[in-house]
Amino acid sequence: MAKYQIEKRRHKRLSKSFGDAISGFWLAFRQERNIHIQLSAAVIVIIFSLIIHISRTDMMIVIILIGGVISLELMNTALERVVDLVTRERHPMAKAAKDTAAAAVWWFSVIAALIYAYIVAGTLLLK
Ligand SMILES: Nc1ncnc2c1ncn2[C@@H]1O[C@H](COP(=O)(O)OP(=O)(O)OP(=O)(O)O)[C@@H](O)[C@H]1O
């Protein structure tokens, strides 16, 4: 059995894990324009949702959707970095990996936009 399976895995401190996650977020924030766009859209969506008084449950759904889009974008960024680490040359597999990860963000964003449109329409029509 491999050594790493037998030895008890040493866990790093929780504060170090948080620190690493926050530094990963800032790194992606500095390097990825898409994250700027998504965070700006999130602020606009939250402000607009407050203005039209969507229900608390709908607001929770909106926050989950925003979190999903940002999380997927961060995973997309991570995958881009790994692909670039593996090869800087043009390769169809590199393209497939990056484009598929981008498609994951795209799919979730489209679904999120449709759900938000439904929430907004439902809220405004009920008034
Ligand atoms: N090594 C490669 N081989 C082949 N095609 C690649 C390679 N690297 C990138 N591409 C193509 O170029 C596109 C953009 O790749 P890049 O790494 O610049 O990401 P990006 O512009 O930051 O993308 P995103 O807007 O999704 O964050 C990829 O989706 C892929 O189609």
The ligand as an ORCA input file, in Angstrom:
! r2SCAN-3c Opt
* xyz 0 1
  N      -2.578     25.295    -24.953
  C      -3.646     25.536    -25.720
  N      -3.904     24.761    -26.803
  C      -4.983     24.990    -27.588
  N      -5.885     25.954    -27.368
  C      -5.710     26.752    -26.289
  C      -4.579     26.591    -25.417
  N      -4.646     27.528    -24.442
  C      -5.771     28.228    -24.690
  N      -6.406     27.784    -25.784
  C      -7.666     28.310    -26.365
  O      -7.761     29.688    -26.081
  C      -8.895     29.940    -25.236
  C      -8.539     31.000    -24.218
  O      -7.553     30.472    -23.354
  P      -6.901     31.309    -22.166
  O      -5.980     30.442    -21.409
  O      -6.351     32.588    -22.712
  O      -8.133     31.599    -21.262
  P      -8.927     32.939    -21.001
  O      -8.824     33.886    -22.179
  O      -8.471     33.465    -19.690
  O     -10.365     32.289    -20.978
  P     -11.617     32.677    -20.108
  O     -12.185     33.901    -20.786
  O     -12.536     31.472    -20.207
  O     -11.134     32.905    -18.698
  C      -9.240     28.588    -24.612
  O     -10.593     28.494    -24.259
  C      -8.866     27.650    -25.732
  O      -9.915     27.570    -26.690
*
